[in-house]
Amino acid sequence: MAKVYFDSDANVDIVKDKVIAIIGYGNQGRSQALNMRDSGVKNIVVGSRQDESWDTANEDGFKTYSIEKACEIADIIFMLLPDEVAPEIYEKQIAPYLKKGNVVNFSSGYNITYSYIQPSKDIDVIMVGPRMIGKGVREMYERGEGFSSFVAVAQDASGNAWDITLALAKAMGSTKKGAIEVTFNDETYLDLMSEQATWPLIMAVMNEVHAYLIEEGHPEEAVLMELYLSKEPAFMMEKMADVGLFKQLPFHSNTSQYGQLSRYQTIDNSYIKEFIKKQYSRIENREFAEEWHKEQLNGLALLDKLKEEAFNSDISLSEARVKSKLK
């Protein structure tokens, strides 16, 4: 069982006097910075190029600098950049300005797991990875509810890396809900498995059911509404989070409960298991990381093609037609 940390396990005072540089002032960066400031961490700066995020940071009352300058003056650096651009920016604009004793905090384990970023041995390498979109990070903090995070330490040069990690998690509002101790590999593998196993399977099921029911002559408006446009599945997912995958079933009719459970028992899971095992193996042995790296070097040509195909698929075109009627 993983260790879970709460407010009583952390002390924000450890980081209150530190200069924290947010590198990547997007949805996550903005929410995390605002939460920490509201928790009493006052020395927060933003490292960015002069674009919309720079203007937003200024409007929010944060001092803005170039990435290089922000890292030069910071004690703690938040790496909140997209995985595909982070290694080059780290190597050219961050690493040369780091000092012994600095802390680099990642929100994703990807580049450390696959060694695309290799920090020097004299700094702390930690992770506070919210399991929540940026908008939710801010809104749940403001509601006093908090949100869960993964926390990890990959390199403890100072001997205080865990205390700093938990202090940052608390300042963000995560230890109110529960910060779960993992490794960088845990975060990477679990995140990629959601993206490469769980959601592709769900999308495939939705797509196939849609296609079959349309073939059987049912109106596309009704098919899509029943599948997900009503947002009933979103409500079910919320109840799964609240009470459990199966324990949310009593919110359904007896007919629904019987239908779901009896047919669940008849599914041949062999393909699903094989698909899951294959994706995990490709993640673990770096095959996916190397494939994705080559795709980046190729200018994301295949990704653009895949998106074009998906956005012009039968179900996407059906969605467009139905939504135009529901406005």
Helices and strands as residue ranges (DSSP letters): E 4-5, G 7-9, H 13-16, E 20-23, H 27-38, E 44-47, H 52-59, E 63-65, H 67-73, E 76-79, H 86-89, I 90-94, G 95-97, E 103-106, H 110-113, E 124-130, H 134-142, E 149-155, H 161-172, E 179-181, H 184-193, I 194-198, H 199-215, H 220-224, I 225-229, H 232-243, G 249-251, H 254-264, H 270-284, H 287-297, H 301-311, H 314-326
